[in-house]
Amino acid sequence: MSIITARDVTLSFGQTPALRGASLTVEAGEVLAVMGPSGSGKSTLLHCLAGILTPDDGEIHFDGRRLDTLDETARSALRRDTFGFVFQFGQLVPELTAEENVALPLLLHGVRRTAAVRAAREWFPRLGLDGLERRRSGELSGGQAQRVALARGLVARPRVLFADEPTGALDSLTGEHVMDLLVDSAREQGTTVIVVTHEPRVAAYAGREVVVRDGKVHSLAGEPVGS
Ligand SMILES: Nc1ncnc2c1ncn2[C@@H]1O[C@H](COP(=O)(O)OP(=O)(O)OP(=O)(O)O)[C@@H](O)[C@H]1O
């Protein structure tokens, strides 16, 4: 069953076309890698699928509902309640401890602080972060910070996790470890994952790979992907 469908999505930034008729179907529960050269439109596609950007043309459906025509309030509620995010540099809040960072999405869902922090703490042994709960992001290594960001992306059990170059700032061994944990944790809780990466070794963790080229989505074999 498909969870996200993009049909002929186009989006330009001023005179620069970023997406030129991108179509893609994402199946519920799959781990999909989005590959492609720099500037081909991968992040823009991810942002459209996640309701962060609105396409100029085309349609995006999430769970049978039109996503791209929702107003900003509805899209932001969807992002908060249903989606999780992991970015290249973790983007932890430096003033908060690691466990408070992980608890953030739960607090935004209205979970009480004690319960949110308790749930957040459960992620630390799972991700090999035991003992780092009270550290601030400046006191974590890149790999540790990215695992904290991963826990934050998954703690609220999102339907879809959007990951944009989640291993981009890590050395390859640490990156593979983070991908391993990401894929295992997401599969365990049935979260669909869409991961943008330019690293084939990272994409190899996905169940399927697509390639964005010149603002369009292709299969690995080079065929345009239809919706
Ligand atoms: N906010 C923006 N303003 C203007 N142009 C933008 C903006 N964001 C992206 N672009 C342009 O849109 C095109 C697609 O960019 P996008 O970031 O989606 O590519 P990408 O495949 O994710 O690249 P990379 O692998 O380098 O991150 C590029 O030509 C880029 O310069």
The ligand as a MOL file (V3000), in Angstrom:
LIG
                    3D

  0  0  0     0  0            999 V3000
M  V30 BEGIN CTAB
M  V30 COUNTS 31 33 0 0 0
M  V30 BEGIN ATOM
M  V30 1 N 16.3320 28.0920 -1.3600 0
M  V30 2 C 16.8000 28.0470 -2.6140 0
M  V30 3 N 16.8980 29.1650 -3.3420 0
M  V30 4 C 17.3400 29.1460 -4.6260 0
M  V30 5 N 17.7140 28.0250 -5.2880 0
M  V30 6 C 17.6380 26.8720 -4.5960 0
M  V30 7 C 17.1850 26.8200 -3.2410 0
M  V30 8 N 17.2080 25.5300 -2.8300 0
M  V30 9 C 17.6690 24.8090 -3.8700 0
M  V30 10 N 17.9180 25.6170 -4.9390 0
M  V30 11 C 18.3900 25.1700 -6.2690 0
M  V30 12 O 17.5220 24.1290 -6.7090 0
M  V30 13 C 18.2460 23.0860 -7.3130 0
M  V30 14 C 18.0290 21.7770 -6.5570 0
M  V30 15 O 18.5740 21.9010 -5.2580 0
M  V30 16 P 18.4950 20.7410 -4.1610 0
M  V30 17 O 19.0480 21.3000 -2.8910 0
M  V30 18 O 17.1490 20.1590 -4.1370 0
M  V30 19 O 19.5190 19.6790 -4.7780 0
M  V30 20 P 20.1870 18.4070 -4.1150 0
M  V30 21 O 20.1020 17.3210 -5.1290 0
M  V30 22 O 19.5810 18.1500 -2.7780 0
M  V30 23 O 21.6980 18.9040 -3.9770 0
M  V30 24 P 22.8570 18.4850 -2.9200 0
M  V30 25 O 23.1410 17.0250 -3.1460 0
M  V30 26 O 24.0020 19.3480 -3.3400 0
M  V30 27 O 22.3380 18.8010 -1.5430 0
M  V30 28 C 19.7010 23.5340 -7.3480 0
M  V30 29 O 19.9440 24.1560 -8.5950 0
M  V30 30 C 19.7720 24.5570 -6.2240 0
M  V30 31 O 20.7690 25.5120 -6.4740 0
M  V30 END ATOM
M  V30 BEGIN BOND
M  V30 1 1 1 2
M  V30 2 1 2 3
M  V30 3 2 2 7
M  V30 4 2 3 4
M  V30 5 1 4 5
M  V30 6 2 5 6
M  V30 7 1 6 7
M  V30 8 1 6 10
M  V30 9 1 7 8
M  V30 10 2 8 9
M  V30 11 1 9 10
M  V30 12 1 10 11
M  V30 13 1 11 12
M  V30 14 1 11 30
M  V30 15 1 12 13
M  V30 16 1 13 14
M  V30 17 1 13 28
M  V30 18 1 14 15
M  V30 19 1 15 16
M  V30 20 2 16 17
M  V30 21 1 16 18
M  V30 22 1 16 19
M  V30 23 1 19 20
M  V30 24 2 20 21
M  V30 25 1 20 22
M  V30 26 1 20 23
M  V30 27 1 23 24
M  V30 28 2 24 25
M  V30 29 1 24 26
M  V30 30 1 24 27
M  V30 31 1 28 29
M  V30 32 1 28 30
M  V30 33 1 30 31
M  V30 END BOND
M  V30 END CTAB
M  END
